[in-house]
Structures are given as C-alpha cells and as structure tokens.
Amino acid sequence: MDRAWIILFIAGIMEIVWATAMDYSEGFTIWYYDIVTLVFLAVSTVMLNMALKGGIPVGTGYAVWTGIGAIGTLALSVAAGHETLTVLRTLFVIMIIAGISGLQMTAGGTKEEEA
C-alpha cells in the first residue's frame, strides 16, 4: 500500500473521531467535544487533501474517506449501544466495505501516471 492510501486511511479514522465527538457535543453545547470535533475535522480534511495530492483521484478518495468514516462511526455507535445492527444493516455495511475495497483495487494509476 503506498503512502497516499495510508494517509487516506488515517484521514478516514480522523473522520470517525470528529463525527463521534460531534454527536457527543450535543449540538455544539459541550465545549471540549466542540474542540475535538473542529480539530479532527480540520486534520481529517487536510489529510484527505494530502492523499489526493499524493495521486488518488478525487472521486475515489472522497468515496473511500466517507466510507471509512461512515462504517467506523456506525461501529462505534453500535458498540456504545446507541444503534442496533440488524441483518439488513449488516448487509449494507458489507456492501460499503466491498465498494471501498473495489475502488482501491481498481484505482489503477495515480493522477500523475494518467496525465
């Protein structure tokens, strides 16, 4: 896995953190969760940009970034007991994972190689 994909994966993890912190901030009323949300949102976005500059196409990068964030945030919410995971929801999570994997495997060359 090259550097851009590693950066993108970390950016997705950062997205999980800010999305979860935003939920815990209760509408931006708890200041320390507000700060965590804003800091991790900024870091996640900057890292997404770094991954795109590293050669990952924008459509692929954005889809993978949001997919990691969506799956991770759902997993944390289920683990905390705030949401339930039904068979149907599990199927859709598997579809997201398959989509992320498929995008990574078929990304082909980087933007620089295609130019």
ABEGO torsion letter per residue (X at the ends): XBAAAAAAAAAAAAAAAAAAAAAAAGGGABAAAAAAAAAAAAAAAAAAAAAAAAGBBAAAAAAAAAAAAAAAAAAAAAAAGABBBBAAAAAAAAAAAAAAAAAAAAAEBBAAAAX
